Structure formats: structure tokens, C-alpha cells
Amino acid sequence: MNKSIKIIANYILGPLLFVILSYVIYQQIIQQPDLKTRWHQIRTSWKDFLFWFSLLLMTINWGIEAKKWQLLISLIEKHSFLQSCKGVLTGCSMTMLTPNRIGEFGGRVMFVDPANRPKALSLTILGSISQLTVTFIMGLVGIFFFRVNNSSFEVPVTFHWIISNLILFVTLVGSVFLLLLLFNFHSLFVLFSRFHFLKKIVNSLSIVELYTRKQLLRIFFLSFFRYLTFILQYIFLLKVMQVNIPFEKCFWLLSLFYLLMALAPTIGFIELPVRASLGLLLLGGFSNNIIGIQAATFTIWAINIILPAIIGSILIFRLKFLK
């Protein structure tokens, strides 16, 4: 490759992408409605121990994801935990520009040997399927929880469509499908390999067949513990913002929140408005502290998405795209 093109790729693309990501993040923050009110409430919440504990849980959240990625990639490359963290955070920053976090794949494979990137891509898909499976199963339990307790909890009218039979059916079918997909890849490979035009895709995904059920269960449980981490983060921040909803009810409300976020088509720079709308729809029926709900939604988004994306964009700034 021409030397000047290599220089451009290595020393200009990274900083340029860093500038674009920084601008997108800045625009997302300043364009939020009631930003001053939310920011004032967030500032006053810094004195609360639970706020700092939620911030600590952010490191646990992404630490679990980094460990999961380290385990996934171990069949083709040996990554240190620090290297896995870099890949995960870089992927987080790339999601700001892509729909439904697709950019996460591209960010992670930047730290993988070029020869192994097709296989690494299939491993990121496997990790995402594992996390999505947990989200669907817990969301399904949340739906049943509110259906069973509908009369005693007096579910508001605006909430009825979420526990409708359509959402229940989609979630149930999705949970079963994802479980089969996660733990029975071999049967799918046999099926897809019969189609000649899918052969290249099947070959690139064949690395997944090397994982044993025990290894897949380990990945699944890491996804489950990560899920519990960001559920607890949200509950603690709601408590900090004085949104008083009983723990059990709040837990299953948030299971529905993350289920609907997984189903909703979003792109990085419009994710917060979607989060805010769903948060008000679900939590607003059980608390009249609207500003508190908005402040908690904004804070959890800033802690779990924006802060890691900023760190990831700095890593991109220092990254040489062509080695």
C-alpha cells in the first residue's frame, strides 16, 4: 500500500473519528430537555453513597463484559484482561454512530489480528446473543410478574400494551429461539450448510462449534451477572433521585425496560430520548417524581454509555488503523 495512504489511515483516521465521536457525545448532552434541572439534581446526588456505588458498578459492568470477551476470543487469540477492556470500550464508543450497537463489533476487532477478524466477528455475535438471551428471559419473567400481580399492583392503563399478548408472544418465542441458538449452534450449522450461498458465512461462524456446553454456560452466567449489575445500578440511582418504588416491583419494571430497549430500533444519538420515554412510561405509573425518573435515566445513560464511550474514543485516537 502507498506510504502516504498508510500515514493517513494510521495517524488521521483515528483522531478524525475521535473528533466525530466527541462532537456526537457533546451534542447528545447539550440537546437534552430540562438539562439544567437534571444536572442540578445530579450534582446534589453526588453526596449520596449510592451514587458512588452505582459508579463503581459501572466498572464491574464493563469488567464482566471484558472478561466475557476475553473468554470468547481465547480460542483464537490470547488477550490480557487489559487488552479485552480496550476492545470492549472501543466498541462502546463505536456504538454511538451505529444502530442497535452494531458498531460494537467493529470496535472490538480493531484489537484482533487481521487474519482472525472474521472469526472474532462471529464471537462478538455469540456474546451479544448470550446477553440478549438473558434480557429476553428476564423480560419474560417480568411480564408474567405483572400479569399475575395485575390486580394488586393496579397497573396503569398506559402500561397495558406492554403486557399485552403480542409482547408476551414475541418475548416467549424470542426467548426459546435465542436459547436454542445459543446452546444448539451445531444443528443450525448443519441446516445452513445445505445452502451453497451461505457457505462462507457458515465457515466464518464455525469457530462457535468449538465451544462446549460448559463454556457456553459460563458465558451465559457472566451475561446474567452483568444484567443484574446494570439493573441494580438503575435501582440505586432511582433511590438517589428519590423515586420511591418498592425494590421487587422496580426490579421487574426495569426488566421490561431493558426488554423494550432491546426490541426498539435505536441509533446511538437517539438512544437517550427512547430511554427517557420508556422510563417515564414504565416508572411514571408508579411514581410522580418525573424529574427524578428523568435524572436517573440521564445518569445511568451517562455512566454506562457516555463515560465508557469517551474512554473508548480516546483509545481510538491513539489507535493505528494499519499496523
C-alpha positions in Angstrom: 0.0 0.0 0.0 1.2 3.5 -0.8 3.1 5.0 2.2 1.0 8.3 2.2 -2.2 6.2 2.4 -0.8 4.3 5.4 0.1 7.6 7.1 -3.4 8.9 6.5 -5.0 5.6 7.8 -2.8 5.4 10.9 -2.5 9.0 12.0 -5.5 10.8 10.6 -8.4 8.4 10.7 -8.1 7.8 14.5 -8.1 11.4 15.5 -10.8 12.2 13.0 -13.0 9.5 14.4 -12.2 10.8 17.9 -13.4 14.3 16.9 -16.6 13.0 15.3 -17.4 10.8 18.4 -16.7 13.7 20.8 -19.0 16.0 18.8 -21.8 13.4 18.8 -21.5 12.9 22.5 -21.4 16.7 23.2 -24.5 17.2 21.0 -26.4 14.5 22.8 -25.7 16.0 26.2 -26.5 19.7 25.4 -29.7 19.0 23.4 -31.4 17.2 26.2 -34.6 18.8 27.6 -34.5 20.1 31.2 -30.8 19.6 31.2 -30.2 22.3 33.9 -32.8 20.8 36.2 -31.5 17.3 35.7 -27.9 18.4 36.2 -28.8 20.3 39.4 -30.4 17.2 40.8 -27.4 15.0 39.7 -25.0 17.5 41.4 -26.8 17.3 44.7 -26.9 13.5 44.5 -23.1 13.2 44.5 -23.1 13.3 48.3 -25.1 10.1 48.4 -23.1 6.9 48.9 -25.4 5.0 46.5 -24.4 7.4 43.6 -20.7 6.5 44.0 -21.6 2.8 44.4 -23.5 3.0 41.1 -20.4 4.5 39.6 -18.4 1.6 41.0 -20.9 -0.8 39.5 -20.1 0.7 36.1 -16.5 -0.7 36.3 -17.9 -4.1 37.4 -20.4 -3.9 34.5 -17.8 -3.4 31.8 -15.3 -5.5 33.7 -17.6 -8.5 33.4 -18.1 -7.7 29.7 -14.3 -7.6 29.2 -13.9 -10.9 31.0 -16.6 -12.4 28.8 -14.9 -11.1 25.6 -11.5 -12.5 26.9 -13.1 -15.9 27.3 -14.8 -15.7 23.9 -11.7 -14.7 22.0 -9.4 -17.2 23.8 -10.0 -19.9 21.3 -8.3 -17.9 18.5 -6.1 -15.4 20.5 -4.8 -14.9 24.0 -5.8 -11.5 25.2 -4.9 -10.0 28.5 -7.8 -8.6 30.6 -6.5 -5.1 29.9 -6.5 -5.7 26.1 -10.0 -7.1 26.4 -11.1 -3.9 28.2 -9.6 -1.8 25.4 -11.6 -3.7 22.8 -14.8 -3.5 24.7 -14.5 0.2 25.4 -13.6 1.0 21.8 -16.6 -1.0 20.7 -18.7 1.0 23.1 -17.6 4.3 21.5 -18.3 3.0 18.0 -21.9 2.2 19.0 -22.6 5.9 19.2 -22.6 6.1 15.4 -24.5 2.9 14.6 -28.0 1.4 15.0 -28.6 -1.1 17.9 -24.9 -1.2 18.9 -23.7 -2.8 15.7 -20.6 -0.7 15.9 -19.5 -2.7 18.9 -18.3 -5.5 16.6 -16.1 -3.2 14.6 -14.6 -1.6 17.7 -13.6 -4.9 19.2 -12.0 -6.5 16.2 -9.6 -3.5 15.9 -7.6 -5.2 18.7 -7.6 -8.6 17.0 -5.1 -9.9 14.5 -6.4 -9.2 10.9 -6.3 -12.9 10.0 -8.6 -13.7 12.9 -11.1 -10.9 12.5 -13.8 -12.8 10.6 -13.9 -15.4 13.4 -13.7 -12.7 16.0 -16.8 -11.1 14.5 -18.7 -14.3 14.9 -17.6 -14.4 18.6 -18.9 -10.9 19.2 -22.2 -12.1 17.8 -22.2 -15.0 20.2 -21.6 -12.7 23.1 -24.4 -10.4 22.1 -26.7 -13.4 21.7 -25.9 -14.5 25.2 -26.7 -11.1 26.6 -29.8 -10.8 24.6 -31.0 -14.2 25.7 -30.7 -13.1 29.4 -32.6 -9.9 28.6 -35.4 -11.8 26.9 -35.8 -14.4 29.6 -35.8 -11.8 32.4 -38.2 -9.6 30.5 -40.5 -12.6 30.0 -40.4 -13.2 33.8 -41.2 -9.6 34.3 -44.2 -9.8 32.0 -45.6 -12.8 34.0 -44.9 -11.0 37.2 -47.1 -8.1 36.3 -49.8 -10.3 34.7 -50.0 -12.3 37.9 -50.0 -9.3 40.2 -52.0 -7.0 37.9 -54.9 -6.5 40.4 -52.8 -5.9 43.5 -50.3 -3.6 41.8 -53.0 -1.6 39.9 -51.1 -1.4 36.6 -52.0 1.9 34.9 -53.7 2.0 31.5 -50.6 3.3 29.7 -48.8 0.1 30.8 -51.3 -2.4 29.4 -49.9 -2.5 25.9 -46.5 -3.7 27.3 -48.1 -6.8 28.9 -50.4 -7.4 26.0 -50.5 -10.8 24.5 -48.5 -9.6 21.4 -45.5 -8.6 23.5 -45.8 -11.8 25.6 -45.8 -13.9 22.4 -42.9 -12.2 20.8 -40.8 -12.4 24.0 -41.7 -16.1 24.6 -40.8 -17.1 21.0 -37.7 -14.9 21.1 -36.5 -16.5 24.4 -37.0 -20.0 23.1 -35.3 -19.2 19.8 -32.3 -17.5 21.5 -31.8 -20.4 23.9 -31.8 -22.8 21.0 -29.5 -20.6 19.0 -27.1 -20.2 21.9 -26.8 -23.8 23.0 -27.6 -25.7 19.8 -25.4 -24.0 17.1 -24.4 -27.3 15.6 -27.9 -28.1 14.3 -28.1 -24.6 12.7 -24.8 -25.1 11.0 -25.9 -28.4 9.6 -29.1 -26.7 8.3 -27.4 -23.6 6.8 -24.5 -25.6 5.3 -27.0 -27.2 2.9 -27.4 -23.8 1.2 -24.4 -23.1 -1.1 -24.8 -19.3 -0.9 -24.4 -19.4 2.9 -21.2 -21.5 2.9 -18.9 -18.6 3.5 -21.0 -17.3 6.4 -21.1 -20.8 7.9 -17.4 -21.2 7.6 -16.7 -17.9 9.4 -19.1 -19.0 12.2 -17.7 -22.5 12.6 -15.4 -21.3 15.4 -18.5 -21.2 17.6 -18.9 -25.0 17.4 -15.6 -25.4 19.3 -17.3 -24.1 22.5 -18.5 -26.8 24.9 -21.9 -26.5 26.7 -19.9 -25.8 29.9 -18.1 -22.9 28.3 -21.3 -21.5 26.8 -23.0 -21.7 30.2 -20.1 -19.8 31.7 -20.6 -17.0 29.1 -24.3 -17.1 29.8 -23.9 -16.7 33.6 -21.4 -13.8 33.0 -24.1 -12.2 30.9 -26.6 -12.8 33.7 -24.4 -11.2 36.4 -23.8 -8.2 34.1 -27.5 -7.9 33.6 -28.0 -7.9 37.4 -25.3 -5.2 37.7 -27.0 -2.7 35.5 -30.4 -3.4 36.9 -29.0 -2.7 40.4 -27.3 0.5 39.1 -30.7 1.8 37.9 -32.5 0.9 41.1 -29.8 2.6 43.2 -29.9 5.8 41.1 -33.7 5.9 41.3 -33.3 5.7 45.0 -30.7 8.5 45.0 -33.1 10.7 42.9 -35.9 10.0 45.4 -38.0 7.8 43.1 -39.5 5.6 45.7 -40.7 2.4 44.1 -40.6 -0.9 46.1 -37.5 -2.9 45.2 -39.2 -6.0 43.8 -41.6 -4.0 41.6 -38.8 -1.7 40.4 -36.6 -4.7 39.5 -39.2 -6.2 37.2 -40.2 -2.8 35.8 -36.6 -2.4 34.7 -36.5 -6.0 33.3 -39.3 -4.8 31.0 -37.5 -1.5 30.3 -34.4 -3.4 29.1 -36.5 -5.8 27.1 -38.2 -3.0 25.2 -34.9 -1.3 24.7 -33.6 -4.5 23.1 -36.7 -4.6 20.8 -36.7 -0.9 19.9 -34.7 0.1 16.8 -32.3 2.8 18.0 -29.1 4.5 17.0 -26.5 5.9 19.4 -27.5 9.6 19.2 -31.3 9.0 19.7 -31.0 6.3 22.3 -31.4 8.7 25.3 -34.8 10.0 24.1 -36.0 6.5 23.7 -34.7 5.6 27.1 -36.4 8.6 28.7 -39.7 7.9 27.0 -39.7 4.2 28.1 -38.5 5.2 31.6 -41.4 7.6 32.0 -43.9 5.1 30.5 -42.9 2.3 32.9 -41.8 4.1 36.1 -44.1 7.1 35.8 -47.1 4.8 36.5 -45.7 4.1 40.0 -44.1 7.4 40.9 -45.0 11.0 40.3 -41.4 12.1 40.6 -40.9 12.8 36.9 -37.7 14.9 37.2 -36.2 12.2 39.4 -37.0 9.5 36.8 -35.5 11.6 34.1 -32.4 12.4 36.1 -31.9 8.7 36.9 -32.3 7.8 33.3 -29.9 10.5 32.2 -27.3 9.5 34.8 -27.4 5.8 34.0 -27.0 6.6 30.4 -24.1 8.9 31.1 -22.4 6.4 33.4 -22.9 3.3 31.4 -22.8 4.7 27.8 -21.2 8.1 27.6 -18.3 7.7 30.1 -17.1 4.4 28.5 -17.6 5.9 25.0 -15.3 8.8 26.0 -12.7 6.4 27.2 -13.1 4.3 24.0 -12.8 7.4 21.8 -9.5 8.2 23.4 -8.3 4.7 22.7 -9.4 5.2 19.1 -7.4 8.4 19.0 -4.3 6.5 19.8 -5.0 3.5 17.6 -3.1 2.8 14.4 -5.6 1.5 11.9 -3.0 -0.2 9.8 -0.2 -1.9 11.6 
